[in-house]
Amino acid sequence: MPQLGRAERSCHRVWLLGILDRKDNPIHLDWIDRRSQQIKPLPNDSRDDLLREQLLTRFPADDDPALGSSRNLAVVQTSTELLLVAARPILTGDAKGPRRGTLLMGVFITQEFLDQLEKYSDLQLQLAPLSSEQPLTQRSAKHNLSDIAYMSDIVKISPHIRVLNNRWITGEIYLLNSDRQPIQILSVRSPRLEYQQGEATLNQLTGVLFVVGISLGIIISLLLDRAIRNQQLLKISETTLQAANQELQKLANLDGLTQIANRRYFEQVLQQEWTQAICEQYPLTLILCDVDYFKRFNDTYGHLKGDECLAQVAQAICRAVRQPGDFVARYGGEEFAIVLPHTDLQGGLWVAKAIQQQVQNLRIEHTGSPISAYVSVSLGISSLVPEQGTAPEILIEQSDQKLYSAKQQGRNQIVFY
């Protein structure tokens, strides 16, 4: 799809915030750009790497008392950086099931992150890939880890401490993915004391390795406790608190049935994009999408099946709309709205066809429809470059007229001209 002026990714990613629904589909996966102090959608490559770690969302059963205190930790190797992430179930106010979804929070293990750990100690920290020439690393690649101690869900610590020279001694921490397999090594150097104190130094470094390894786990655990239970367990930076507040605001803007944005939030986002498009003079496209003969579907299968159908269609639309900045909302009833910034009419048509295909792939039976054996959708597309003094209602009216034309022409089609 043609895209104009997409924002470049920042290399200073540090904090991650995410919400998954009960079926582990992403509702929001955002990271905080500390340079601009803004929340942005997680890039697709990192998003896919994170969602592949399925063990992060495996929790006790809804009726299990352990659900309230459960959490999962893992180190995820994305295509660009190493991500330390923790997951907690989203529960009711009394911390009881059923699980409504999953909250993800994490940090990218960047040099900036390691510098913060070094600042309060005499240690030197460095990440090394498993393909390095260190003997312990080679044994890790062969999964022969019997001589490495487990210290937590995310780290193993080597008991082998080595003297580098008259100044330094060193050891390794193995960072684990959700399958508890090592994916990278964190090398830790500590100053060496006098010869007579050498043995004590080695013991001290073993303890230091333990503390650093466990710290990697508890940092995220404490952040999660703060976000879920609002307890004073850790002083979070002002940026993180602002991000958490914005994430809570997003929850208030969700449609309860489909778990996508509601109409109020749609109107806010469209107004913001409209204002921005006026300033930067880029095209803004709006797609209105309607489920064909939905009243007949409810009459045939009942309202519960109708609700399930709308939820599935909403997720199908989200799968088709994947570009950062694109926005999907429930517009009302069986209608959905898709806002596509930096996108012209041809780009909107490409997205509309993808939506239509995703809905067809659901193969939801609809015997009450005279045009298809399965649930289908009609779509109206409008695109323009907003001008000063105009309002977004112009775009809504144009898209609504084209959606009406699609229905008049037989439904299960796209009108964009």
Protein Blocks (a to p, Z undefined) as FASTA:
>chain_A
ZZehiacddfkbfbdcddddfkopafbdcdddfklopacdddfklmmmmmmmmmlmgccd
fklmklmmgccddddddfkbccdddddddddfkopacdfbdcdddddddfklmmmmmmmp
cbdcddddfkbmbfklmmmmnopaklpccfbfkbccdfbdcdfblmbccdddddddfkop
afbdcddddddddfklmmmmmmmmmmmmmmmmmmmmmmmmmmmmmmmnopafbccdfklm
mmmmmmmmmmmmpcfklopacfklmmmmmmmmmmmmmmnopaddddddddehklmmmmmn
ojklmmmmmmmmmmmmmmmmmcghiacddfbhjbccdddehiafklmmmmmmmmmmmmmm
nopacfkbckbcbdcdddddddddddehiafklmmmmmmmmmmmmmmnngaiacfZZ
